[in-house]
Amino acid sequence: MTSSLTAFAVPSLRWGGDPSGGAPYVYADPSNPQNYTGFDYEFAEALASEMGMKAEFVPTDWESIVSSLQRKEFDVIIDGFEPTGDRAREVLFSKPYYLFRLQLTVRKNETAVNSLDDCKKYGKSVGTLVNCAASRLLEEGKYNLKGYQDPVGAYKDLELGRVDAVLMDVAGEMFYARSNPNLKQAGTPFQTGAYVVGIRKDEAALKAKIDSAIDVLVNNGTVEKIFRKWKLWDEEQIKLRTVKPAEIEMTSAKFNWSEGLIKLFKAALVTILLAFGAMVIAVIFGIPLAVGQSNGGRIVRILCTVYIEFFRGTPVLVQLLFLYFGLPVIGITLPGWLTAIVGLGLNYAAYESQVYRTAFQAIPERQWQVAYSLGMRPTLAFRRIIFPQAFRIALPPMTNDFVALFKDTSTAFAIAVWELATAYRELANATQSYLGIGLVVCCYYLAMSLPLAHYAHRLERKLQRKSTGILSSGADK
């Protein structure tokens, strides 16, 4: 009985997509969050059915979707996947199942920008998704590009004035921008591209089956029905019905290592800015937090403890998202880089406060008493006697935290801050050279952190020698 059931089991077509990328491709159904929906989700269901298979959705991350396909985490990619020259070296492309065009969007009150050329003419920043046809077009044209992980963040930043324009596939523009009264189209759609199914290089037989199924779905009206439902059908799609393959513009650019290294260097400078800025905030807030928690009144101690436990007990990524998207609700709109500095600084202030508190407590109470007996006021005693000794104790863990902060700047990618880790994801995903570019990025991180650790060790030894010299002279007297 079991063997007969196995014989009649329907094979699965496991397809990968990134639901965090948002509608209308594949996303959690608002009416039933346990299920997914979207035009790509419906297309995958129809494709698998035509092939006599059962569609099985495998959620994955967009940045690593090609690598996940090659690791055989799923069989095919269906997620607004565009054919590009760099991807062609790694995967096979099916026939197109949807033809899209790009649409530029600006704020309602924008009068200077009516085309993409105007963005370059007036030095306007243009936002789009990373590693897509639009991002490649903007990079090749040397536009002021700002990359995003999802359409929501791009159009939200456009509305808030953090970016001047957004260039997106018509599918994303229709769903997120067209009904927004604060935004408008700048010019008409242009540059035809295609969505295809991504297949592993060694799966030529599967590609033939998928191509055949796409032909059937296009010619019997199934594809038209799906895209009309999502209000995405237009005259471009008629080209899919012809015997001659649809003409699409496929970007193809060879990776330039010298340009890539320069790009990574610029991203490393942003990382340094974020790390140093955040550490300054952490030190400035950490010291009063430590003093307040140790020596403040009851209310002060409670407030300091609540602050410390909140920032230590919640993920820094959530804190950054809260500051970036939550503060504009109350009228406070910060640029992404400043949000990252403030958010990381406030987070690390909680950790630094515990380093300082431990260092202060390590100083014997009699040091205060001796300072008071010499006529020093508490502030002067703290500055001249207590703080120098506590600083020597706190320096090693402070250095560790600073090095950790360099790595935590990578969380800023979630709020569209282009730093070193984001640049690595972008370049590696575009070229599939995760090893080579990854080694370069590791060298950049080491080049930033090792000198800092070396200087901190030298400073620590210098302070120890100075402290030993003071104690020796005191003993001689």
KETOR-967791 format. One line per 2 residues: number of its first residue (from 1); their letters; for each residue x, y, z of C-alpha. Coordinates in pm, 1 decimal, padded with zeros to 6 digits, m for minus. Example, Ala and Ser with C-alpha at 12.3 -4.5 7.8 and 13.67 -1.06 7.14 Angstrom:
KETOR-967791
1) AS) 01230.0,m00450.0,00780.0 ~ 01367.0,m00106.0,00714.0
//
This chain:
KETOR-967791
1) MT) 00000.0,00000.0,00000.0 ~ 00278.3,00237.0,00091.0
3) SS) 00469.9,00168.4,m00230.1 ~ 00161.7,00240.5,m00442.2
5) LT) 00106.1,00572.7,m00266.1 ~ 00468.7,00664.1,m00327.5
7) AF) 00433.7,00576.6,m00692.6 ~ 00145.1,00819.2,m00732.3
9) AV) 00306.8,01095.5,m00521.4 ~ 00314.1,01428.5,m00707.9
11) PS) 00670.3,01559.9,m00746.7 ~ 00741.2,01905.4,m00609.4
13) LR) 00878.6,02208.0,m00788.2 ~ 01064.2,02387.0,m00509.5
15) WG) 01103.4,02754.3,m00596.0 ~ 01291.7,03022.8,m00409.3
17) GD) 01186.7,03383.2,m00351.7 ~ 01234.8,03659.7,m00096.9
19) PS) 00905.1,03746.4,00075.2 ~ 01072.8,04033.9,00263.6
21) GG) 01110.3,04209.1,m00071.8 ~ 00741.1,04281.4,m00050.7
23) AP) 00443.5,04299.2,m00282.7 ~ 00342.5,04237.7,m00548.7
25) YV) 00593.3,03959.6,m00621.0 ~ 00558.9,03723.9,m00322.7
27) YA) 00467.4,03836.8,00027.7 ~ 00271.7,03736.3,00336.8
29) DP) m00102.1,03763.8,00274.4 ~ m00231.7,04044.2,00504.0
31) SN) m00566.3,03867.0,00544.3 ~ m00392.7,03541.3,00640.1
33) PQ) m00027.7,03596.4,00738.7 ~ 00031.6,03221.6,00753.4
35) NY) 00001.2,03209.5,00372.7 ~ 00180.2,03383.9,00088.7
37) TG) 00040.7,03563.3,m00214.0 ~ 00161.5,03775.3,m00506.1
39) FD) 00172.7,03747.1,m00883.3 ~ 00494.3,03542.4,m00877.7
41) YE) 00337.1,03310.7,m00621.5 ~ 00035.9,03256.6,m00848.7
43) FA) 00257.1,03214.2,m01154.2 ~ 00466.1,02950.9,m00973.6
45) EA) 00149.3,02761.8,m00880.7 ~ 00028.9,02770.3,m01243.2
47) LA) 00371.1,02670.6,m01378.4 ~ 00404.6,02372.5,m01146.6
49) SE) 00048.9,02261.7,m01224.3 ~ 00115.1,02273.7,m01599.1
51) MG) 00425.4,02060.3,m01545.1 ~ 00227.5,01807.4,m01343.5
53) MK) 00403.0,01905.8,m01024.2 ~ 00319.4,02067.5,m00691.8
55) AE) 00465.0,02411.3,m00620.2 ~ 00659.5,02438.5,m00293.6
57) FV) 00772.8,02787.0,m00187.6 ~ 01111.6,02816.3,m00011.0
59) PT) 01162.9,03162.2,00145.8 ~ 01518.1,03287.1,00100.5
61) DW) 01724.1,03606.8,00100.5 ~ 01741.4,03805.7,m00222.5
63) ES) 02109.0,03892.4,m00187.3 ~ 02211.8,03524.1,m00180.4
65) IV) 01933.4,03377.3,m00394.3 ~ 02164.7,03259.3,m00675.2
67) SS) 02403.3,03095.9,m00429.0 ~ 02111.1,02926.2,m00255.8
69) LQ) 01996.0,02786.9,m00591.8 ~ 02342.8,02647.1,m00655.5
71) RK) 02345.7,02487.6,m00308.6 ~ 02024.3,02308.8,m00415.8
73) EF) 01813.0,02460.6,m00141.8 ~ 01541.4,02480.3,m00410.5
75) DV) 01500.8,02392.8,m00778.9 ~ 01433.1,02727.7,m00946.1
77) II) 01419.4,03103.3,m00878.9 ~ 01087.4,03282.2,m00933.9
79) DG) 01098.4,03630.3,m00782.1 ~ 01103.6,03911.0,m01038.4
81) FE) 01430.9,03752.8,m01152.9 ~ 01593.3,03943.0,m01439.4
83) PT) 01839.5,03799.2,m01694.2 ~ 02176.9,03973.2,m01666.2
85) GD) 02521.8,03903.4,m01803.7 ~ 02674.4,03818.0,m01466.9
87) RA) 02387.6,03586.8,m01375.0 ~ 02411.3,03414.4,m01714.1
89) RE) 02750.6,03278.3,m01608.1 ~ 02590.0,03106.6,m01309.4
91) VL) 02236.1,03002.5,m01408.6 ~ 02013.9,02921.0,m01704.7
93) FS) 01723.4,03149.9,m01793.4 ~ 01380.9,03032.8,m01901.1
95) KP) 01170.8,03212.1,m02158.9 ~ 01029.5,03541.4,m02026.9
97) YY) 00692.4,03516.1,m01857.0 ~ 00650.9,03891.7,m01799.5
99) LF) 00795.2,04200.0,m01969.4 ~ 00840.8,04505.7,m01751.5
101) RL) 00953.4,04863.1,m01802.9 ~ 01116.5,05106.3,m01563.6
103) QL) 00932.1,05402.0,m01413.9 ~ 01082.5,05707.9,m01245.6
105) TV) 00886.0,05849.6,m00950.3 ~ 00929.6,06183.0,m00771.7
107) RK) 00747.0,06382.9,m00505.7 ~ 00427.6,06560.2,m00603.2
109) NE) 00579.4,06907.5,m00565.6 ~ 00890.5,06826.3,m00773.9
111) TA) 00909.9,07048.1,m01083.7 ~ 01272.6,07017.1,m01196.8
113) VN) 01280.7,06640.8,m01257.5 ~ 01079.4,06506.3,m01548.4
115) SL) 01317.0,06234.2,m01668.0 ~ 01615.6,06030.8,m01557.3
117) DD) 01847.8,06269.6,m01741.6 ~ 01720.7,06552.3,m01520.4
119) CK) 01840.7,06359.1,m01214.9 ~ 02196.4,06365.4,m01345.9
121) KY) 02165.9,06724.6,m01469.3 ~ 02059.1,06856.7,m01127.6
123) GK) 02260.8,06610.1,m00917.7 ~ 01952.8,06440.4,m00771.8
125) SV) 01980.5,06115.7,m00575.8 ~ 01792.0,05816.2,m00716.5
127) GT) 01684.7,05518.7,m00507.9 ~ 01621.3,05166.5,m00633.4
129) LV) 01655.4,04802.4,m00530.9 ~ 02005.7,04657.3,m00515.6
131) NC) 02120.9,04422.9,m00789.7 ~ 01842.7,04479.6,m01042.2
133) AA) 01807.0,04625.6,m01393.3 ~ 01746.2,04973.8,m01253.2
135) SR) 02051.7,04966.3,m01024.5 ~ 02271.8,04849.9,m01312.5
137) LL) 02141.1,05126.8,m01535.8 ~ 02211.0,05387.2,m01267.7
139) EE) 02559.7,05250.9,m01193.9 ~ 02658.6,05243.1,m01559.1
141) GK) 02527.9,05597.6,m01605.2 ~ 02718.5,05724.2,m01296.7
143) YN) 02401.6,05851.2,m01129.8 ~ 02382.6,05936.3,m00759.7
145) LK) 02249.6,05593.8,m00661.6 ~ 02108.8,05488.1,m00326.2
147) GY) 02035.3,05115.8,m00292.3 ~ 01749.4,04962.5,m00094.0
149) QD) 01660.5,04611.2,00015.5 ~ 01287.4,04652.2,m00049.0
151) PV) 01049.8,04890.3,m00234.5 ~ 00880.8,05005.5,00087.0
153) GA) 01194.0,05173.7,00220.4 ~ 01271.1,05338.1,m00114.1
155) YK) 00930.8,05500.1,m00162.8 ~ 00904.4,05591.0,00207.1
157) DL) 01238.0,05772.9,00187.3 ~ 01121.7,05949.3,m00129.1
159) EL) 00811.2,06070.7,00050.2 ~ 01019.3,06188.8,00348.4
161) GR) 01273.3,06367.6,00128.5 ~ 01566.9,06141.2,00206.8
163) VD) 01603.7,06063.9,m00164.0 ~ 01500.7,06277.6,m00464.9
165) AV) 01361.3,06009.5,m00698.4 ~ 01299.2,05635.7,m00719.8
167) LM) 01350.7,05420.5,m01030.0 ~ 01164.0,05090.6,m01008.8
169) DV) 01000.4,04824.4,m01221.7 ~ 00644.6,04920.0,m01312.8
171) AG) 00526.2,04629.3,m01096.6 ~ 00670.1,04785.6,m00781.2
173) EM) 00581.1,05142.5,m00884.4 ~ 00219.4,05045.2,m00947.6
175) FY) 00177.5,04874.4,m00612.7 ~ 00361.3,05122.0,m00387.3
177) AR) 00363.2,05462.7,m00554.6 ~ 00081.7,05507.7,m00803.0
179) SN) m00191.8,05544.5,m00540.3 ~ 00019.7,05767.0,m00311.9
181) PN) m00106.5,06127.7,m00338.6 ~ 00234.6,06259.9,m00233.6
183) LK) 00415.1,06099.6,m00529.5 ~ 00388.9,06121.2,m00906.5
185) QA) 00536.7,05966.1,m01220.0 ~ 00821.7,06153.3,m01388.9
187) GT) 00796.2,06079.0,m01758.1 ~ 00672.2,05758.5,m01917.7
189) PF) 00794.3,05400.1,m01863.7 ~ 01109.0,05306.5,m02059.4
191) QT) 01360.0,05024.6,m02121.3 ~ 01195.9,04685.5,m02154.7
193) GA) 01323.2,04405.1,m01934.1 ~ 01196.7,04059.2,m01848.8
195) YV) 01119.1,03833.5,m01556.3 ~ 01243.2,03480.1,m01610.7
197) VG) 01281.6,03157.8,m01413.8 ~ 01637.0,03092.6,m01291.1
199) IR) 01758.1,02733.0,m01329.4 ~ 02085.7,02560.7,m01240.2
201) KD) 02336.6,02520.5,m01522.7 ~ 02317.6,02140.5,m01516.0
203) EA) 01936.8,02131.6,m01540.5 ~ 01889.8,02172.2,m01916.7
205) AL) 01607.8,01915.4,m01918.2 ~ 01421.2,02108.9,m01649.7
207) KA) 01467.6,02430.4,m01847.7 ~ 01309.4,02266.1,m02155.4
209) KI) 01007.4,02156.9,m01950.1 ~ 00969.0,02503.9,m01795.9
211) DS) 00997.9,02675.5,m02136.8 ~ 00731.7,02445.9,m02278.2
213) AI) 00501.2,02511.6,m01982.1 ~ 00550.8,02890.2,m02012.9
215) DV) 00452.6,02871.9,m02381.2 ~ 00130.1,02694.1,m02286.7
217) LV) 00050.4,02938.8,m02003.7 ~ 00115.3,03240.0,m02228.1
219) NN) m00087.4,03109.5,m02522.5 ~ m00386.8,02977.0,m02324.7
221) GT) m00434.8,03308.4,m02140.0 ~ m00329.4,03191.3,m01791.6
223) VE) m00045.7,03442.8,m01770.4 ~ m00273.1,03722.0,m01891.9
225) KI) m00533.7,03628.9,m01630.5 ~ m00277.2,03643.4,m01348.9
227) FR) m00131.7,03978.3,m01450.2 ~ m00467.7,04136.3,m01521.3
229) KW) m00571.0,04039.5,m01169.9 ~ m00268.2,04228.7,m01037.2
231) KL) m00328.8,04520.8,m01280.1 ~ 00006.0,04460.8,m01450.2
233) WD) m00108.8,04359.4,m01798.0 ~ m00020.2,04597.6,m02083.1
235) EE) 00055.0,04589.2,m02453.8 ~ 00416.2,04482.8,m02390.4
237) QI) 00295.0,04136.3,m02289.9 ~ 00161.4,04068.3,m02641.5
239) KL) 00523.0,04016.2,m02748.5 ~ 00532.6,03700.8,m02537.5
241) RT) 00281.6,03533.1,m02772.1 ~ 00495.1,03561.3,m03084.6
243) VK) 00702.4,03272.3,m03211.6 ~ 01009.1,03497.8,m03215.3
245) PA) 01150.7,03543.7,m02862.6 ~ 01067.3,03876.7,m02703.8
247) EI) 01342.2,04136.5,m02740.1 ~ 01467.5,04243.3,m02402.5
249) EM) 01755.6,04459.5,m02290.1 ~ 01996.5,04253.2,m02080.4
251) TS) 02262.4,04442.8,m01893.5 ~ 02607.0,04290.1,m01904.6
253) AK) 02908.0,04444.0,m01739.6 ~ 03245.6,04285.0,m01668.3
255) FN) 03362.8,04331.8,m01312.0 ~ 03635.2,04595.8,m01290.6
257) WS) 03854.5,04509.1,m00993.1 ~ 04017.9,04850.6,m00968.6
259) EG) 03677.8,05021.2,m00963.1 ~ 03553.9,04759.1,m00719.9
261) LI) 03841.0,04820.3,m00477.4 ~ 03778.6,05194.2,m00491.0
263) KL) 03410.2,05133.6,m00424.1 ~ 03491.7,04913.8,m00124.6
265) FK) 03737.7,05176.2,00003.2 ~ 03468.1,05443.8,m00007.8
267) AA) 03232.7,05209.3,00177.0 ~ 03505.7,05146.9,00436.7
269) LV) 03529.9,05522.1,00497.6 ~ 03156.3,05526.6,00568.2
271) TI) 03205.6,05237.3,00810.8 ~ 03479.7,05431.2,00991.7
273) LL) 03252.7,05738.3,01014.4 ~ 02971.7,05528.7,01161.6
275) AF) 03197.7,05351.2,01411.7 ~ 03378.7,05660.0,01541.5
277) GA) 03060.9,05869.5,01553.8 ~ 02872.7,05599.8,01742.3
279) MV) 03161.1,05543.7,01985.3 ~ 03175.4,05914.0,02071.3
281) IA) 02804.7,05903.6,02158.7 ~ 02855.0,05580.3,02354.2
283) VI) 03130.9,05732.5,02567.2 ~ 02944.7,06060.8,02624.5
285) FG) 02628.1,05880.7,02739.1 ~ 02799.8,05581.5,02900.0
287) IP) 02985.7,05774.0,03172.3 ~ 02679.5,05954.9,03319.3
289) LA) 02480.1,05631.0,03293.3 ~ 02746.3,05450.5,03496.4
291) VG) 02765.6,05726.3,03757.6 ~ 02387.4,05756.0,03777.0
293) QS) 02334.9,05383.3,03819.2 ~ 02601.9,05359.3,04089.6
295) NG) 02570.7,05684.9,04285.1 ~ 02247.7,05852.0,04176.0
297) GR) 01927.1,05883.0,04371.4 ~ 01662.5,05612.5,04359.8
299) IV) 01474.4,05758.7,04059.2 ~ 01799.2,05823.9,03870.8
301) RI) 01915.5,05466.6,03932.3 ~ 01583.3,05327.4,03808.6
303) LC) 01588.1,05541.3,03492.6 ~ 01948.0,05447.2,03413.8
305) TV) 01877.4,05078.8,03470.8 ~ 01568.2,05088.3,03247.3
307) YI) 01769.6,05252.9,02969.4 ~ 02053.8,05003.0,02998.6
309) EF) 01832.4,04693.9,03006.3 ~ 01619.3,04818.7,02716.9
311) FR) 01912.7,04874.1,02482.7 ~ 02091.9,04557.2,02592.9
313) GT) 01776.6,04345.7,02578.8 ~ 01652.9,04437.3,02228.3
315) PV) 01831.4,04376.1,01894.1 ~ 02022.0,04672.5,01754.8
317) LV) 01864.0,04605.0,01413.9 ~ 01515.7,04656.8,01560.1
319) QL) 01633.8,04975.7,01729.6 ~ 01766.0,05114.8,01400.3
321) LF) 01442.5,05033.2,01217.7 ~ 01243.5,05196.6,01498.6
323) LY) 01446.9,05517.1,01479.6 ~ 01449.9,05529.2,01099.4
325) FG) 01082.7,05460.0,01032.0 ~ 00927.9,05543.1,01370.1
327) LP) 01065.2,05891.5,01439.4 ~ 00917.8,06046.4,01120.3
329) VI) 00573.7,05966.4,01263.5 ~ 00637.6,06229.3,01533.5
331) GI) 00801.2,06471.9,01289.4 ~ 01168.8,06378.3,01338.4
333) TL) 01330.1,06272.5,01010.7 ~ 01701.2,06187.5,01020.4
335) PG) 01914.8,06078.9,00723.7 ~ 02016.5,05713.9,00725.9
337) WL) 02382.2,05770.1,00819.5 ~ 02288.9,05991.1,01115.2
339) TA) 02024.5,05743.3,01228.2 ~ 02288.1,05468.6,01222.9
341) IV) 02535.2,05675.9,01427.0 ~ 02273.5,05773.9,01685.3
343) GL) 02120.3,05426.9,01705.1 ~ 02450.5,05243.0,01741.1
345) GL) 02577.2,05507.4,01982.8 ~ 02274.1,05478.0,02211.0
347) NY) 02297.6,05099.4,02197.5 ~ 02666.9,05084.2,02281.9
349) AA) 02626.5,05346.8,02555.8 ~ 02436.0,05082.3,02752.2
351) YE) 02726.7,04838.3,02724.7 ~ 02994.6,05099.9,02786.4
353) SQ) 02816.4,05214.7,03102.0 ~ 02870.6,04871.8,03255.1
355) VY) 03239.7,04881.5,03165.6 ~ 03278.7,05219.4,03332.5
357) RT) 03066.1,05121.3,03632.9 ~ 03288.2,04820.9,03696.4
359) AF) 03601.2,05034.1,03655.2 ~ 03473.6,05299.3,03899.7
361) QA) 03381.8,05035.9,04154.7 ~ 03732.7,04890.6,04130.2
363) IP) 03878.6,05214.5,04267.9 ~ 03907.8,05189.5,04650.3
365) ER) 03678.6,05419.6,04848.4 ~ 03978.4,05561.2,05033.3
367) QW) 04089.2,05734.6,04711.1 ~ 03784.8,05960.6,04741.9
369) QV) 03857.6,06018.3,05110.6 ~ 04219.7,06114.3,05041.5
371) AY) 04109.4,06354.4,04768.8 ~ 03855.6,06516.5,05002.8
373) SL) 04120.8,06547.2,05275.1 ~ 04333.5,06743.3,05028.0
375) GM) 04049.2,06990.1,04983.9 ~ 03925.9,06865.2,04647.4
377) RP) 03562.8,06895.8,04553.1 ~ 03385.9,06580.4,04417.8
379) TL) 03408.9,06696.5,04054.7 ~ 03780.5,06772.5,04079.7
381) AF) 03846.5,06449.8,04267.8 ~ 03668.1,06252.2,04000.5
383) RR) 03857.0,06423.8,03717.9 ~ 04206.8,06418.5,03871.9
385) II) 04207.1,06105.5,04088.4 ~ 03927.2,05860.0,04007.6
387) FP) 03880.2,05887.8,03631.6 ~ 04248.5,05837.2,03528.1
389) QA) 04268.0,05516.2,03730.6 ~ 03929.7,05392.5,03609.2
391) FR) 04023.6,05468.1,03249.6 ~ 04325.0,05234.3,03272.3
393) IA) 04094.4,04955.8,03395.6 ~ 03827.3,05023.9,03132.9
395) LP) 04060.3,05057.5,02833.5 ~ 04087.9,04687.2,02734.5
397) PM) 03711.8,04617.4,02730.4 ~ 03653.3,04955.8,02560.2
399) TN) 03888.0,04847.8,02281.1 ~ 03701.1,04519.3,02242.1
401) DF) 03371.4,04706.4,02219.3 ~ 03511.9,04944.8,01958.3
403) VA) 03627.4,04654.8,01741.1 ~ 03284.0,04492.8,01781.8
405) LF) 03122.5,04821.8,01683.3 ~ 03308.6,04817.7,01351.1
407) KD) 03137.0,04487.7,01273.5 ~ 02795.3,04595.5,01402.5
409) TS) 02789.5,04883.7,01155.1 ~ 02683.2,04615.8,00904.8
411) TA) 02330.9,04630.1,01053.3 ~ 02294.6,04974.7,00895.4
413) FA) 02216.0,04806.4,00561.9 ~ 01858.6,04766.4,00688.8
415) IA) 01808.0,05143.6,00679.4 ~ 01971.3,05188.0,00338.0
417) VW) 02310.9,05304.2,00464.6 ~ 02577.8,05205.3,00215.1
419) EL) 02871.6,05080.9,00423.7 ~ 03134.8,04809.2,00379.8
421) AT) 02922.0,04500.7,00448.7 ~ 02645.1,04635.1,00224.2
423) AY) 02895.6,04700.9,m00054.7 ~ 03023.9,04344.2,m00017.8
425) RE) 02675.4,04196.6,m00049.2 ~ 02606.1,04415.5,m00350.0
427) LA) 02928.0,04338.6,m00540.4 ~ 02941.0,03969.7,m00448.6
429) NA) 02581.0,03914.3,m00548.8 ~ 02634.7,04093.3,m00877.8
431) TQ) 02950.1,03897.4,m00966.5 ~ 02902.8,03576.0,m00761.6
433) SY) 03264.0,03624.3,m00648.8 ~ 03188.9,03574.6,m00280.0
435) LG) 03533.6,03433.0,m00202.4 ~ 03752.6,03687.5,m00380.0
437) IG) 03557.5,03998.7,m00279.6 ~ 03500.3,03851.3,00067.0
439) LV) 03875.5,03820.3,00124.3 ~ 03923.3,04181.6,00018.2
441) VC) 03649.0,04297.3,00256.1 ~ 03806.9,04098.6,00541.9
443) CY) 04137.0,04274.5,00469.9 ~ 03960.3,04610.9,00488.1
445) YL) 03806.5,04523.0,00826.0 ~ 04142.7,04401.7,00958.1
447) AM) 04311.9,04717.2,00828.9 ~ 04062.9,04921.7,01029.8
449) SL) 04058.0,04720.4,01351.8 ~ 04418.8,04598.9,01397.1
451) PL) 04582.2,04945.8,01414.9 ~ 04319.0,05046.3,01667.4
453) AH) 04389.0,04740.3,01884.2 ~ 04765.9,04796.9,01851.9
455) YA) 04737.9,05162.0,01955.2 ~ 04514.3,05068.9,02248.8
457) HR) 04771.8,04813.9,02371.6 ~ 05049.1,05073.1,02344.9
459) LE) 04839.5,05327.2,02535.5 ~ 04759.3,05067.4,02799.4
461) RK) 05129.2,04984.6,02853.6 ~ 05215.1,05354.8,02865.8
463) LQ) 04952.7,05420.5,03130.7 ~ 05071.7,05121.8,03332.9
465) RK) 05432.0,05246.8,03326.0 ~ 05312.6,05592.4,03429.1
467) ST) 05108.9,05445.4,03713.4 ~ 05404.9,05232.3,03826.6
469) GI) 05631.9,05536.9,03821.2 ~ 05391.9,05738.8,04037.9
471) LS) 05364.2,05455.0,04290.3 ~ 05745.2,05413.5,04301.3
473) SG) 05805.1,05784.9,04364.2 ~ 05538.3,05780.0,04634.2
475) AD) 05710.4,05484.5,04801.8 ~ 06048.4,05661.9,04794.6
477) K) 05901.6,05957.0,04974.9
//
